[in-house]
Amino acid sequence: MNELVSKASVHAFYDEAIQQGRNTAENLQAATSERFNTLLGSVGVETPRTALDLGYGAGAYTIALARAGFHVTAVDQIPTDVLLRRIDGAGEWGRRIDPRECLAENYAIDEDFGVVVARDVLHYLARHDVEALLTNAVAHARGGNRHYLEVFTGITRRAADGQLRRIEGEADYSPDSFRQVIERIYDGWDFTLLWSEHAEQDGRTGRNCFEATRATVIAANNRAA
Ligand SMILES: C[S@@+](CC[C@H](N)C(=O)[O-])C[C@H]1O[C@@H](n2cnc3c(N)ncnc32)[C@H](O)[C@@H]1O
């Protein structure tokens, strides 16, 4: 039988890791990806200069967006103090960041964000919350919008003793079920779906503790505003 990991322990894990600046097996302190950098570099004047970063973590994507001139709403379940310290004294781009301590599923999108980023976070949410969030972001998009999502599908987690683990309430998408969701929600947008295999090792045993197929969604709303 699968061991069930509570949402509260996931929350506590990130709270501690981010407070301590730990990198963790998932490379929490990593810089932004090449794919995201390419997207950011290709954004034109038609894209509103507002952005939403869901599950911002240590803040790399939020900071890159703010440096590029976006007003960024940065949402994470962790307290905002670490990000606030990181941007303290940053000057103008730091003032463009608005950190919110909030569950992504409770964040009600009520504006037209030019860029939406959700990297390595949506797999923690329930499917209906992932789909409501993305549907709402698309419904508020008036033109020129860009969405960058990285979502784990087909996840296998193992404890140090090899026992299978699941996280309470997680989406548990297969690659195919996730592809269908994206095709339905991003109907009429130009989007690319890329797939890569991903594994993380337990630092003590050296064995894989997390295996998944990562979906990268790069979506553009090219309809006129
Ligand atoms: C793997 S980290 C990714 C951080 C960042 N997006 C990046 O790619 O560097 C996952 C982040 O999602 C946050 N998170 C997990 N579940 C969440 C939820 N339901 N609502 C908001 N944040 C959540 C965690 O606190 C953590 O900061």
The ligand as an SDF file (V2000), in Angstrom:
LIG
                    3D

 27 29  0  0  0  0  0  0  0  0999 V2000
    9.7710   22.7340   -6.4290 C   0  0  0  0  0  0  0  0  0  0  0  0
    9.4750   24.3250   -5.7520 S   0  0  0  0  0  0  0  0  0  0  0  0
    9.5070   25.3050   -7.2460 C   0  0  0  0  0  0  0  0  0  0  0  0
    9.8970   26.7350   -7.0000 C   0  0  0  0  0  0  0  0  0  0  0  0
   10.0040   27.6400   -8.2350 C   0  0  0  0  0  0  0  0  0  0  0  0
    8.7920   27.6710   -9.0080 N   0  0  0  0  0  0  0  0  0  0  0  0
   11.1580   27.2050   -9.1100 C   0  0  0  0  0  0  0  0  0  0  0  0
   10.9170   26.5690  -10.1300 O   0  0  0  0  0  0  0  0  0  0  0  0
   12.3050   27.4910   -8.7820 O   0  0  0  0  0  0  0  0  0  0  0  0
    7.7600   24.2340   -5.3720 C   0  0  0  0  0  0  0  0  0  0  0  0
    7.2150   25.4910   -4.7090 C   0  0  0  0  0  0  0  0  0  0  0  0
    5.8010   25.4200   -4.7260 O   0  0  0  0  0  0  0  0  0  0  0  0
    5.2830   25.8120   -3.4770 C   0  0  0  0  0  0  0  0  0  0  0  0
    3.9770   25.1800   -3.3040 N   0  0  0  0  0  0  0  0  0  0  0  0
    3.6820   23.8570   -3.2220 C   0  0  0  0  0  0  0  0  0  0  0  0
    2.3530   23.6840   -3.1310 N   0  0  0  0  0  0  0  0  0  0  0  0
    1.7920   24.9240   -3.1830 C   0  0  0  0  0  0  0  0  0  0  0  0
    0.4560   25.4060   -3.1650 C   0  0  0  0  0  0  0  0  0  0  0  0
   -0.5690   24.5740   -3.0800 N   0  0  0  0  0  0  0  0  0  0  0  0
    0.2500   26.7370   -3.2370 N   0  0  0  0  0  0  0  0  0  0  0  0
    1.3060   27.6090   -3.3140 C   0  0  0  0  0  0  0  0  0  0  0  0
    2.5920   27.2120   -3.3300 N   0  0  0  0  0  0  0  0  0  0  0  0
    2.8350   25.8790   -3.2850 C   0  0  0  0  0  0  0  0  0  0  0  0
    6.3300   25.3760   -2.4730 C   0  0  0  0  0  0  0  0  0  0  0  0
    6.2260   26.0990   -1.2630 O   0  0  0  0  0  0  0  0  0  0  0  0
    7.6230   25.6400   -3.2410 C   0  0  0  0  0  0  0  0  0  0  0  0
    8.0950   26.9460   -2.9930 O   0  0  0  0  0  0  0  0  0  0  0  0
  1  2  1  0
  2  3  1  0
  2 10  1  0
  3  4  1  0
  4  5  1  0
  5  6  1  0
  5  7  1  0
  7  8  2  0
  7  9  1  0
 10 11  1  0
 11 12  1  0
 11 26  1  0
 12 13  1  0
 13 14  1  0
 13 24  1  0
 14 15  1  0
 14 23  1  0
 15 16  2  0
 16 17  1  0
 17 18  1  0
 17 23  2  0
 18 19  1  0
 18 20  2  0
 20 21  1  0
 21 22  2  0
 22 23  1  0
 24 25  1  0
 24 26  1  0
 26 27  1  0
M  CHG  2   2   1   9  -1
M  END
$$$$
